[in-house]
Amino acid sequence: MTTPTPAPAAAADVDQALTLRCTSSGQFLAGIMAAGMLDTLARPTQLPADLFPDVDQAVVTAIWNRALTVGYRAGQMVAQPRWTPENLHRLKDALAEVGYVHMGALADRSANTLRAGEHPADVEAGRVRGEHW
């Protein structure tokens, strides 16, 4: 068995670029698949049943309705000016203090997304989104 030869430094840049391209292509295909799921089911309300075909439809519907309520409320909360980074950091600390460290980390991440240019998706591999290779 031979030992692989390390790639030259320039290959690392190519590797990163192609990895990002693969990720982007995968996301594109995921969008097509999501649209295909809806197209074959005809109604968005049928999506949860498609995900959990072995679970009682009443249970799936109850969970789906709860999730929709939470999502709707979360949307309202984000639109309110009181959801500033400072308040979200305060909530992060309150969650972490009672042992909900991972939930606190989510609040902290959301706080960071409210500052322009600091969202994790805004910067990829040292370049700002929207710039081209």
N, C-alpha and C positions, 0 to 999 in steps of 0.2 A: 504494500500500500504506500502511495506517495503522499507526501505532505503538500497540501495546497499552497500555491504561491500567493503571498499577500498581494492584493490589488494595489496599483499605484494610487497616490492621493487623488488624482483627477477622477479615478473610477468611483471614489466615494461620493463625489458630487453627482455623477451620472446615476449611481445607485439611489441616492436620495431623490433625484428628479424623477426617475422611473417609478420609485416607490410611491411618490405623491401622485403620479399619473395613474398608477394602478388603483390607488385609493379613490381618486376622483372618478375613474371609470366604474369602479364597484358601486359607488354612490349613485351614479347615473343609472346603472342597471337596477339597483334597488328601487329607485323611483319608478322605473318602468314596471317592475314586478308589483309594486304597491298599486299602481294604476290598474294592472292586470287583475289583481285580486278583487278590487272594487268592481271592475267591469264584469267579472264572472259572477259576482254576487248580486249585482244590481243596486244594492242599498248599503250605505255605510253602517247601518245598524246590524247588518249580518256579519261584519268583520269579527267581532269577538267570538261568535259561534264557530267561525272558520278556524280561529286560533285554538279553541278548546272544544273540539267536537265530542269529546267523551264526558264533558261536564254537563250537568242538567242545565238546560237553556234558561230556566228561571234564575239559577245562581249566576250564570254568566251575565244575564241582563241586569241583575241587581248590582253586580260589581261594576259593570260598564256604566250604569247610571250614576253610581257613586263617583267613579273616575271623571265622568263628564262634569259633575257638579264641582268637584275639586279643581279641575282644570279651568272651568269658567271663573270660579272665584279667584284663582291664582292670577288669571288675566286681568281681572278688575283690580286686584291688589297691586300689580306691577304698574298699572296706569296711574296709580295715585302717587303724588309727590312725596308722601311720607316714606316710600320705599327707597330711601337714599342709601348710599353705601354705608354711611355712619349707622343708620338704624339696622341695616342688615348685619353689620359687624356686631352690634349690640345683641341682636337675636342669635347670632352664631355663638357668642360667648355664653348666652343663657342656655342654649341647647347643649353646648359642650360641658357646661357646669353640672348638668344633671345626667351626664353620661351619653348624650346623643352626639358623639364626636363627628360621625359621618354626616349626619343631617346638618350639623354646624358647618362642616366643610362645604356642603352644598350652598348654604346661605352665604358663606364667604365667597364662593365662586360667583354667585349671582351678584354680590356687591362689586366684585371686580369687573363684571361685564357692564356695569353702568358707567364706567369711566371710558371715555373715547380712546380707542386704540389699545385697550388692555384686554379685550375679549380674546380668549385663546385662539379663536378661529380667525382673528384679524391679522395674525402674524404667523406665517408658515415658513419655516426654514430660513429665517432671516430676511424675508421679503414681506412687504405689506400686501395684503390681498388687493387684487386689482392690477398689480404690476404684472407684467408679462416677462417671460424668460428672456 
